[in-house]
Protein backbone atom coordinates (compact mmCIF):
# COMPACT_ATOMS: atom_id res chain seq x y z
CA UNK A 1 0.00 0.00 0.00
CA UNK A 2 1.41 3.38 -1.01
CA UNK A 3 0.14 6.82 -0.08
CA UNK A 4 0.39 9.96 -2.18
CA UNK A 5 0.23 13.41 -0.58
CA UNK A 6 -0.78 16.41 -2.67
CA UNK A 7 -0.21 19.96 -1.44
CA UNK A 8 -2.10 22.46 -3.63
CA UNK A 9 -0.54 25.92 -3.41
CA UNK A 10 -1.74 28.74 -5.64
CA UNK A 11 0.31 31.87 -6.02
CA UNK A 12 -2.73 34.14 -6.07
CA UNK A 13 -4.76 35.12 -3.02
CA UNK A 14 -7.16 38.03 -2.62
CA UNK A 15 -7.06 38.24 1.17
CA UNK A 16 -3.29 37.92 1.68
CA UNK A 17 -1.07 38.35 -1.41
CA UNK A 18 1.33 35.43 -1.93
CA UNK A 19 -0.22 33.81 1.16
CA UNK A 20 1.50 30.45 0.75
CA UNK A 21 4.92 32.13 0.94
CA UNK A 22 3.99 34.42 3.84
CA UNK A 23 6.46 34.27 6.73
CA UNK A 24 4.74 32.46 9.59
CA UNK A 25 6.81 31.94 12.74
CA UNK A 26 10.06 32.08 10.81
CA UNK A 27 9.29 30.11 7.65
CA UNK A 28 6.96 30.32 4.64
CA UNK A 29 3.44 29.13 5.36
CA UNK A 30 3.71 26.21 2.93
CA UNK A 31 6.82 24.94 4.72
CA UNK A 32 4.79 23.90 7.76
CA UNK A 33 2.64 21.59 5.63
CA UNK A 34 5.54 20.21 3.59
CA UNK A 35 7.43 19.37 6.77
CA UNK A 36 4.40 17.78 8.42
CA UNK A 37 4.06 15.51 5.36
CA UNK A 38 7.79 14.66 5.49
CA UNK A 39 7.38 13.75 9.17
CA UNK A 40 4.60 11.28 8.37
CA UNK A 41 5.54 7.61 8.74
CA UNK A 42 3.11 6.55 6.03
CA UNK A 43 3.35 9.02 3.15
CA UNK A 44 5.46 7.70 0.27
CA UNK A 45 5.37 10.61 -2.18
CA UNK A 46 4.76 14.33 -1.68
CA UNK A 47 3.72 16.49 -4.62
CA UNK A 48 3.30 20.27 -4.60
CA UNK A 49 0.96 21.54 -7.31
CA UNK A 50 1.28 25.23 -8.20
CA UNK A 51 1.20 27.64 -11.11
CA UNK A 52 3.63 29.92 -9.28
CA UNK A 53 7.38 29.70 -9.99
CA UNK A 54 8.38 31.03 -6.56
CA UNK A 55 6.31 28.38 -4.77
CA UNK A 56 7.65 25.62 -7.03
CA UNK A 57 11.26 26.82 -6.59
CA UNK A 58 10.90 26.93 -2.81
CA UNK A 59 9.31 23.48 -2.69
CA UNK A 60 12.17 22.00 -4.74
CA UNK A 61 14.51 22.78 -1.84
CA UNK A 62 13.05 19.73 -0.12
CA UNK A 63 14.57 16.54 -1.51
CA UNK A 64 11.43 14.58 -0.54
CA UNK A 65 9.14 16.81 -2.62
CA UNK A 66 8.19 16.55 -6.28
CA UNK A 67 6.63 19.50 -8.07
CA UNK A 68 3.99 19.64 -10.79
CA UNK A 69 3.28 22.88 -12.61
CA UNK A 70 -0.43 23.58 -12.62
CA UNK A 71 -2.21 25.09 -15.64
CA UNK A 72 -3.46 28.63 -15.10
CA UNK A 73 -7.06 27.58 -15.72
CA UNK A 74 -6.82 25.44 -12.56
CA UNK A 75 -5.39 28.27 -10.46
CA UNK A 76 -8.19 30.84 -10.42
CA UNK A 77 -9.86 32.06 -7.20
CA UNK A 78 -12.88 29.89 -7.88
CA UNK A 79 -11.04 26.80 -9.14
CA UNK A 80 -12.31 23.67 -7.34
CA UNK A 81 -9.82 21.25 -5.82
CA UNK A 82 -10.90 18.05 -7.56
CA UNK A 83 -9.65 19.01 -11.07
CA UNK A 84 -6.30 19.94 -9.50
CA UNK A 85 -6.04 16.45 -7.99
CA UNK A 86 -7.06 14.89 -11.30
CA UNK A 87 -4.33 16.88 -13.05
CA UNK A 88 -1.76 15.51 -10.60
CA UNK A 89 -2.99 11.93 -11.01
CA UNK A 90 -2.89 12.26 -14.80
CA UNK A 91 0.75 13.31 -14.62
CA UNK A 92 2.03 10.43 -12.51
CA UNK A 93 1.64 6.67 -12.39
CA UNK A 94 -1.38 6.80 -10.06
CA UNK A 95 -1.76 3.02 -10.11
CA UNK A 96 1.19 2.83 -7.71
CA UNK A 97 -0.88 4.36 -4.93
CA UNK A 98 -3.91 3.27 -2.95
CA UNK A 99 -4.69 6.47 -1.06
CA UNK A 100 -4.42 10.17 -1.85
CA UNK A 101 -4.13 12.61 1.04
CA UNK A 102 -4.82 16.29 0.39
CA UNK A 103 -2.94 18.69 2.68
CA UNK A 104 -3.80 22.36 2.30
CA UNK A 105 -1.03 24.84 3.25
CA UNK A 106 -3.51 27.04 5.11
CA UNK A 107 -3.61 24.55 8.02
CA UNK A 108 -0.11 24.86 9.52
CA UNK A 109 -1.08 23.54 12.96
CA UNK A 110 -1.76 20.08 11.53
CA UNK A 111 1.35 17.98 12.14
CA UNK A 112 2.80 14.61 11.17
CA UNK A 113 1.08 12.82 14.04
CA UNK A 114 -2.32 14.16 12.94
CA UNK A 115 -1.62 12.90 9.42
CA UNK A 116 -0.57 9.46 10.62
CA UNK A 117 -3.51 9.15 13.03
CA UNK A 118 -5.90 10.06 10.20
CA UNK A 119 -4.27 7.55 7.84
CA UNK A 120 -4.49 4.82 10.50
CA UNK A 121 -8.14 5.70 11.08
CA UNK A 122 -9.16 5.18 7.44
CA UNK A 123 -6.99 2.10 6.94
CA UNK A 124 -8.62 0.46 9.97
CA UNK A 125 -12.11 1.21 8.63
CA UNK A 126 -14.31 0.24 5.70
CA UNK A 127 -14.46 3.87 4.54
CA UNK A 128 -13.37 5.10 1.15
CA UNK A 129 -12.67 8.66 2.30
CA UNK A 130 -11.92 10.68 5.44
CA UNK A 131 -12.30 14.35 6.28
CA UNK A 132 -10.73 16.13 9.24
CA UNK A 133 -13.34 17.99 11.25
CA UNK A 134 -13.83 19.95 14.43
CA UNK A 135 -16.85 20.22 16.68
CA UNK A 136 -18.17 23.80 16.68
CA UNK A 137 -18.59 25.74 19.90
CA UNK A 138 -22.08 26.82 18.87
CA UNK A 139 -24.38 24.02 17.76
CA UNK A 140 -25.78 24.86 14.29
CA UNK A 141 -29.03 23.00 15.00
CA UNK A 142 -29.86 25.72 17.51
CA UNK A 143 -29.90 28.26 14.69
CA UNK A 144 -32.84 30.01 13.02
CA UNK A 145 -33.52 30.99 9.44
CA UNK A 146 -36.29 33.17 8.03
CA UNK A 147 -39.24 31.72 6.16
CA UNK A 148 -40.68 33.24 2.99
CA UNK A 149 -42.75 35.69 5.08
CA UNK A 150 -39.77 36.90 7.10
CA UNK A 151 -40.58 34.99 10.29
CA UNK A 152 -38.04 32.89 12.20
CA UNK A 153 -38.07 29.13 12.08
CA UNK A 154 -35.62 26.50 13.21
CA UNK A 155 -32.88 25.55 10.77
CA UNK A 156 -34.06 21.91 10.79
CA UNK A 157 -37.14 22.02 13.01
CA UNK A 158 -38.61 24.26 15.71
CA UNK A 159 -37.66 21.94 18.58
CA UNK A 160 -33.87 21.81 18.20
CA UNK A 161 -33.19 25.50 19.06
CA UNK A 162 -34.68 24.98 22.54
CA UNK A 163 -33.24 21.56 23.37
CA UNK A 164 -30.22 21.09 25.66
CA UNK A 165 -27.05 20.73 23.59
CA UNK A 166 -26.33 17.26 24.99
CA UNK A 167 -29.64 15.98 23.60
CA UNK A 168 -28.88 17.14 20.07
CA UNK A 169 -27.12 14.99 17.44
CA UNK A 170 -23.36 15.46 17.27
CA UNK A 171 -22.30 17.76 14.45
CA UNK A 172 -18.97 18.30 12.73
CA UNK A 173 -17.57 20.97 10.46
CA UNK A 174 -14.63 20.43 8.09
CA UNK A 175 -11.48 22.26 9.14
CA UNK A 176 -9.63 21.91 5.82
CA UNK A 177 -6.55 20.24 7.31
CA UNK A 178 -6.77 16.66 6.02
CA UNK A 179 -8.69 14.91 3.26
CA UNK A 180 -7.99 11.28 2.38
CA UNK A 181 -9.61 9.28 -0.40
CA UNK A 182 -9.00 5.93 -2.02
CA UNK A 183 -7.63 6.77 -5.45
CA UNK A 184 -9.70 4.09 -7.14
CA UNK A 185 -12.85 5.67 -5.68
CA UNK A 186 -11.77 9.21 -6.58
CA UNK A 187 -11.17 8.22 -10.19
CA UNK A 188 -14.72 6.83 -10.35
CA UNK A 189 -16.55 9.61 -8.50
CA UNK A 190 -14.29 12.68 -8.82
CA UNK A 191 -15.12 13.68 -5.24
CA UNK A 192 -13.39 13.75 -1.86
CA UNK A 193 -16.71 13.18 -0.11
CA UNK A 194 -17.76 9.65 -0.98
CA UNK A 195 -20.72 7.63 0.26
CA UNK A 196 -18.43 6.03 2.85
CA UNK A 197 -16.78 9.03 4.47
CA UNK A 198 -15.61 9.04 8.09
CA UNK A 199 -14.30 11.82 10.30
CA UNK A 200 -10.99 12.55 11.98
CA UNK A 201 -11.73 14.94 14.85
CA UNK A 202 -9.29 17.75 15.62
CA UNK A 203 -9.51 20.39 18.32
CA UNK A 204 -10.74 23.89 17.59
CA UNK A 205 -7.29 25.11 18.64
CA UNK A 206 -5.55 23.09 15.90
CA UNK A 207 -8.20 23.90 13.32
CA UNK A 208 -7.29 27.55 12.74
CA UNK A 209 -7.17 28.20 9.01
CA UNK A 210 -5.12 31.05 7.55
CA UNK A 211 -7.63 33.43 6.00
CA UNK A 212 -6.49 36.76 7.45
CA UNK A 213 -3.51 38.35 9.17
CA UNK A 214 -5.34 37.95 12.49
CA UNK A 215 -5.33 34.19 11.87
CA UNK A 216 -1.58 34.36 11.29
CA UNK A 217 -1.06 36.04 14.68
CA UNK A 218 -3.10 33.36 16.43
CA UNK A 219 -1.21 30.59 14.67
CA UNK A 220 2.19 32.09 15.47
CA UNK A 221 1.27 32.11 19.14
CA UNK A 222 0.45 28.39 18.93
CA UNK A 223 3.60 27.52 16.96
CA UNK A 224 5.88 29.23 19.48
CA UNK A 225 4.91 26.81 22.25
N, C-alpha and C positions, 0 to 999 in steps of 0.2 A: 504494500500500500504506500503510495507516494502522495504528498500534499503540496499543492501549489499555492503560494501567497501572491496576491496582486495588490499593489498599492497604487491607486489612481491619484495623480497629482497634477491638476491643471495649473497653468501659469497665471491665468486670469482669476480675479476675484473682485467683486464690486465692493464688498464691505471693507476688506483689508487688502490693498494691492500686494501682489506677490506673497500671499498669505503662507503658502507652503514653504517659503524660504525665510519667513519672519524669524528673527532671533527670539527664542523662547528658552529662558534659563540657560543661556550660554551656547545654544546650538540651534540650527534651523529647525523649524517645526517638524518637517518631514523626517528628520534624523531620529526623533523619538520613536516613530513607528517603524522605521527601517531596523533600528537596533532592537526593538521588542521582537520583531520577526526573526532576527538573527539569533536572539536568545532562546527562541523556541526549540524544544527538543524534537519536535515532530515535523516542522516545515522543511521540505527538501529543496525547493526553489523559490526565490523571491524575485518578482518582476515589478519594476516601477514603470507605469504607463503615463506618459506626459507628452504634450505638444511643445513644451518649453525647453529650450536648450540649456538654460541655467540649471533647471531641476534635473535634467538628464545628466549633465556634467557632474553635478554634485553627487548624484546617486551612484555614478560610476566609480567614485572613490572607495566604495565598499566592494571588496572582492567577492562577497557572497551575493551581490545584486546584479541582475540582468536588466537591461533597459529596452523598452519598446517605444518607438516614436509613434505618438497617436495622431491620426488625421485631424485637421482643424475642425471638420464637421462633427467630430465627437468631443470637442473641447469647448463648446459654447456654455453659457450660463445655465441653459435649460436642457443640456444634454443628459439623458438618463444614463444610469450606470451599466445596465445590462449590455448595450451595444459595445461599450468599452471592454467589458469582460469577453464578449464574443470576439472582438478584434484581437485580444491577446491570445485566446485559444486557437484562433485561426492562423496565428503566426508562430505557434510552437507545436510540438508533438503532444497534443493533449491526451492522447491515449495512454501516456505514461502515468497519468495521475488519476487518483480516485476522487479526491476532494479538492475544491477550490476554496480558499479563505480570503475574503475581501477585508483589507485593513485600511481604513480611511485615515489620512494624516491628521485630520482635525480632532482625533481622540488620543492625545499624547499620554494620558494617564493610564491607558491600557498597556499592560506589560507582558513579558513573555510567559509568566505564570498564568495570567488570564487566558492567553491564547491556548496554552497547553491544556488548561482545565476545560476550555470550551471544546477543543478537539476531542479530548477524552470523553466528554459528555455525549457528543454525537456518535462517536465510534461505538460506545456502549449502549446505544439506543437503536431503535428501528426507524429513526427519522431519516429523511433525505435532505433536510436543511436545518440550520440553527441560526437564531438571531440573538445578539446580546441585547438585554433589556434592563430597565430599572423600574422600580415601583414608585409611582409618583406620590409626592407628599399629599396632594389634594386629589381625592378620588373623583374621576371624571363622571361616574354614574350619579354623583350628587349635583351635577350641573343642570342648568335650565337652558332651553332654547325658546324662541318665540314662534308661535303658530302663525298661520296666514292672516289672523286678525290682530296680531301684535300682542297677544297674551302669552304669559309664561307657561311652559309645560316642561315636564321632566325630559331629559335627553333620551332616555329609553322608556321610562314610565313615570307616573306621578308618585310612586311609592319610594323609589330609591333615594331621592334627595333627602328624605326624612328618616331613613333607616340608619342605625348605628353602623359605622364603617366596618366593624368586624363581622357584620351579618351580610355584607355585600360580597359579590364574587371578586376574587383577586383580579387585578388588572395590571398590565405591563405596557410600557412604552419603549420603543426602540431607542437606543442611545447612540447608534451609529458606529460603535467601536469594532464589532466583530460580526461578520456574516460568513457562514460556511454552507456550502451546498455540494452535493455529489455531482461531479461533472457530467456523468451520464444523464442525470435528471435535468440539469441546467440546459444541456444541449437539446433535450426534448421539449422543455417548457419555456425556456428563455426567461426564467424568473428565479429570484433568490428566496421567494416565499412560496414554497411548495405546499402540497396538501398534507405533508407530514413534516411540519416545522415545529421544533421545540425551542425552548428559551434557555439562555445562559444569563442568570441574574447578576448584575453588578450594582454596587452601591451608587447612590446619587452623587457622592463625593468623587467617585472615579468616572462618572458619566459626563463630566463637563466637556462640552464640545466648543471648539474655537470658532466663534461667530463674530466676536467683537473684541476690541482691545481690553475691555473689562474682563472678558473670559480669560484672556492671556494673563492678566494680573492674578486672577484666582488660581490658574493652573501653575504659574510660577511659584506661588506660595506653597502649593502641594508638592511640587518637584524639589523644593529646597529641603524638605524634611523626609 
